[in-house]
């Protein structure tokens, strides 16, 4: 079955960096767009970024543009999110999700990894 | 920027029908597909409606989606409510820049 497993979350100081990973299995990873979506504690969902199947097309939310970088390694069935210049407001559970409809909808989602930005 | 607005919370009794609205801020909500996700506490979201009114396999036909162009809104209707339907529900679409957009979420209480 389709499975997405995120890793790499943790506690980081403001201004620090973190790299999230998402391991995919159960489908042909290289055929699909992939996305990152986050959820601050007790808050709603916020789309962060998506990347096309080949990696040639990438979009970011304005809130992370210039600080976050999405990438993928189709040979390793893996998605990444490099997060730099982290702020307290980046504290959230980060979900990876398979993108359908050219990345415009998300299914399924991973279980998420918690990123906490605090001094 | 394009936004989706949902009621913060709704409540209804078991066996009844509830409708959750999702109103677009500008343009026509009918121009881009709308999805609905269910999120139970401590779990990742799952799709209950995609592409306005399509139901994934495994989702009961008690769940239905629709678009009302006159009010620029999408709606999720759940009939024959069960206590297991108690969850947060999010609508989702995308804007002209291909950025994903989520509604603020609606907490459904079945009491």
Interface residues (C-beta under 8 A of the other chain):
Chain A: X35 X37 X44 X45 X46 X47 X50 X59 X61 X62 X95 X100 X101 X103 X104 X105 X106 X107 X108 X109 X110 X111 X112
Chain B: X32 X33 X35 X37 X39 X43 X44 X45 X46 X47 X50 X51 X56 X90 X92 X93 X94 X97 X98 X99 X100 X101 X102 X103 X104 X105
